[in-house]
Amino acid sequence: MSLRRESRVTRAQTLWAIIVLACLPGMATAQAPAETDQAKFVRLTRHLERFPLDPDAKPMRAWLLEWAVRTPDLVVTVCRFLEPKLEVESHYDGLLFMQMLYGNAAWQITHPEQRADVVAPQVAGVRSALKAYAEISIERPEAQIAVFDTLALADQRGTLEKTLEPRILEACRKDAGPSTGDGSS
């Protein structure tokens, strides 16, 4: 083979390699599906469980709240079953209260067939808040909240759901208001 022919083959191969490499990023992007809002909601909720004091958390929480309010797919019922009651004006209590709502909604997203269950999404919301509380307690030991200390102990003992179920059922019944008994509310 002549030097001139080898040079053309090498140039052609190089050109072909450049074209293929130039197309790869576009091909990878085209193949990756876009993240759904539901997947984003679950991802951000899990992130805030692990990093509740993340300096970039404020826009995440704003997006979570906006999406949860806007979506017709979820109904997050707020039942006042924690004793003592959280002081939502307190920074950490308010943050953990919202984390309970996000955890409840994330559970509903990942368990759509069980959305009618009154207890499970509430317990999932508490567990989400407990994860965030554990992280806050590590970074800010002064941020102790008695109700979460008690719930964390019940969770460690494996009795969280048993502890919360009667409270949730009673509180959610109260918060739903009186039934007329004729099937309408």
C-alpha positions as CSV (number, residue, x, y, z in Angstrom):
1,M,0.0,0.0,0.0
2,S,1.3,3.4,-0.9
3,L,2.0,6.1,1.6
4,R,-0.6,8.3,-0.1
5,R,-3.3,5.6,0.2
6,E,-2.5,5.0,3.9
7,S,-2.7,8.7,4.5
8,R,-6.2,8.8,2.9
9,V,-7.4,5.8,4.9
10,T,-6.0,7.3,8.2
11,R,-7.7,10.6,7.4
12,A,-11.0,8.9,6.6
13,Q,-10.8,6.9,9.8
14,T,-9.9,10.0,11.8
15,L,-12.8,11.9,10.3
16,W,-15.2,9.1,10.9
17,A,-14.1,8.9,14.5
18,I,-14.6,12.6,15.0
19,I,-18.1,12.5,13.5
20,V,-19.1,9.5,15.8
21,L,-17.6,11.2,18.9
22,A,-19.3,14.4,18.1
23,C,-22.7,12.7,17.9
24,L,-22.3,10.7,21.1
25,P,-23.3,13.4,23.6
26,G,-26.5,14.2,21.5
27,M,-27.3,10.5,21.3
28,A,-26.9,10.0,25.1
29,T,-29.1,13.0,25.8
30,A,-31.8,11.8,23.3
31,Q,-31.9,8.4,25.0
32,A,-32.2,9.7,28.6
33,P,-35.8,10.2,29.5
34,A,-36.8,13.5,31.2
35,E,-37.4,13.3,34.9
36,T,-41.1,13.5,35.7
37,D,-42.4,15.9,38.3
38,Q,-43.4,12.9,40.5
39,A,-39.8,11.5,40.3
40,K,-38.4,14.9,41.1
41,F,-40.7,15.3,44.1
42,V,-39.5,11.9,45.5
43,R,-35.9,12.8,44.8
44,L,-36.0,16.2,46.5
45,T,-37.9,14.8,49.4
46,R,-35.2,12.1,49.9
47,H,-32.5,14.8,49.5
48,L,-34.1,16.9,52.2
49,E,-34.3,13.9,54.5
50,R,-30.5,13.5,54.2
51,F,-29.6,17.2,54.0
52,P,-32.3,19.2,55.8
53,L,-30.0,22.1,56.4
54,D,-28.7,22.3,52.9
55,P,-28.1,26.0,52.0
56,D,-29.9,25.4,48.7
57,A,-33.0,23.8,50.4
58,K,-35.2,26.9,50.2
59,P,-35.9,26.7,46.4
60,M,-36.3,22.9,46.7
61,R,-39.0,23.3,49.4
62,A,-40.7,26.0,47.5
63,W,-40.9,23.7,44.4
64,L,-42.2,20.8,46.5
65,L,-44.9,22.9,48.1
66,E,-46.0,24.5,44.8
67,W,-46.1,21.1,43.0
68,A,-48.0,19.4,45.9
69,V,-50.6,22.2,46.0
70,R,-50.9,22.3,42.2
71,T,-51.1,18.6,41.4
72,P,-54.6,17.0,41.3
73,D,-53.1,13.5,41.8
74,L,-52.4,13.8,45.5
75,V,-54.3,14.7,48.6
76,V,-52.2,15.2,51.7
77,T,-54.3,15.2,54.8
78,V,-52.9,17.1,57.7
79,C,-54.1,15.4,60.9
80,R,-52.9,16.8,64.3
81,F,-51.8,13.6,66.0
82,L,-48.5,14.6,67.5
83,E,-48.3,15.3,71.2
84,P,-47.1,17.7,72.2
85,K,-48.1,19.8,69.2
86,L,-45.4,21.2,67.0
87,E,-44.9,24.9,67.2
88,V,-44.9,25.6,63.4
89,E,-43.6,29.1,64.1
90,S,-40.4,27.5,65.5
91,H,-37.8,27.1,62.7
92,Y,-37.1,23.4,63.2
93,D,-40.7,22.5,64.1
94,G,-41.9,24.2,61.0
95,L,-39.3,22.6,58.8
96,L,-40.1,19.1,60.2
97,F,-43.8,19.7,59.8
98,M,-43.3,20.4,56.1
99,Q,-41.0,17.4,55.8
100,M,-43.9,15.3,57.1
101,L,-46.1,16.6,54.4
102,Y,-43.4,16.0,51.7
103,G,-42.8,12.5,53.1
104,N,-46.5,11.7,53.0
105,A,-46.8,12.9,49.4
106,A,-43.7,11.0,48.3
107,W,-45.1,7.8,49.9
108,Q,-48.3,8.3,47.9
109,I,-46.4,8.7,44.7
110,T,-44.4,5.5,45.3
111,H,-47.5,3.6,46.6
112,P,-50.4,4.8,44.4
113,E,-52.4,1.6,45.0
114,Q,-52.5,2.4,48.8
115,R,-53.4,6.1,48.7
116,A,-56.8,5.4,50.5
117,D,-54.9,4.1,53.5
118,V,-55.3,6.6,56.3
119,V,-52.4,5.5,58.5
120,A,-49.5,4.5,56.1
121,P,-48.9,7.9,54.5
122,Q,-49.0,9.6,57.8
123,V,-46.5,7.2,59.3
124,A,-44.3,7.6,56.1
125,G,-44.4,11.4,56.7
126,V,-43.3,11.0,60.3
127,R,-40.5,8.7,59.2
128,S,-39.4,11.3,56.6
129,A,-39.3,14.0,59.3
130,L,-37.4,11.6,61.7
131,K,-34.7,11.2,59.1
132,A,-34.4,14.9,58.7
133,Y,-34.5,15.4,62.5
134,A,-31.7,12.9,63.0
135,E,-29.5,14.9,60.6
136,I,-30.4,18.2,62.2
137,S,-29.6,16.8,65.6
138,I,-26.1,15.9,64.4
139,E,-25.4,19.3,63.1
140,R,-27.3,21.3,65.7
141,P,-27.5,19.4,69.0
142,E,-29.3,22.3,70.6
143,A,-32.3,21.7,68.3
144,Q,-33.9,18.9,70.4
145,I,-37.6,18.5,70.0
146,A,-39.2,16.2,72.6
147,V,-41.9,14.7,70.4
148,F,-39.3,13.7,67.8
149,D,-37.0,12.2,70.4
150,T,-39.9,10.1,71.6
151,L,-40.9,9.1,68.0
152,A,-37.3,8.2,67.1
153,L,-37.1,5.9,70.1
154,A,-40.4,4.2,69.1
155,D,-39.1,3.8,65.5
156,Q,-35.8,2.3,66.8
157,R,-37.9,-0.2,68.9
158,G,-40.0,-1.0,65.9
159,T,-43.2,0.3,67.5
160,L,-43.7,3.6,65.6
161,E,-46.7,2.5,63.5
162,K,-48.3,0.8,66.5
163,T,-47.8,3.9,68.6
164,L,-49.1,6.3,66.0
165,E,-52.0,4.3,64.5
166,P,-54.6,5.0,67.1
167,R,-53.6,8.7,67.3
168,I,-53.8,9.0,63.5
169,L,-57.2,7.3,63.3
170,E,-58.7,9.5,66.0
171,A,-57.1,12.8,64.8
172,C,-57.9,12.2,61.1
173,R,-61.5,11.4,62.1
174,K,-61.8,14.6,64.1
175,D,-60.1,16.7,61.4
176,A,-62.5,15.2,58.8
177,G,-65.4,16.6,60.7
178,P,-68.7,14.9,61.6
179,S,-70.3,12.5,59.2
180,T,-73.9,13.0,58.2
181,G,-74.4,9.2,58.2
182,D,-76.1,9.3,54.7
183,G,-72.9,8.8,52.7
184,S,-72.4,12.5,52.0
185,S,-70.0,14.8,53.8
